[in-house]
Amino acid sequence: MKLKPFLVKVIALFILIPGSSLARDWSSYNSQNFTIYSDVRPKRAIELLKEFELFRQLAFLTVGMQPKPSHEKMKILLYANSG
């Protein structure tokens, strides 16, 4: 089976390439109900966390429910440049 040695080489190549050459530095930002993983400026990520929390609170109130913390934080990937 000749495909297996090829796959091993491809996997090894991805392991050996330094992460910094593939993407910018990523950070995580947390609020009570959300986690954003992003390569945008910290100020922008924190602004979006506040907007998500506000939207969540308003959505609960709109349907007549009291906002309560989630059991698990929603994870959001935010790219600095999506195209």
Secondary structure, 3 states (H helix, E strand, C coil): CCHHHHHHHHHHHHHHCCHHHCCCCCEEEECCCEEEEECCCHHHHHHHHHHHHHHHHHHHHHCCCCCCCCCCCEEEEECCCCC
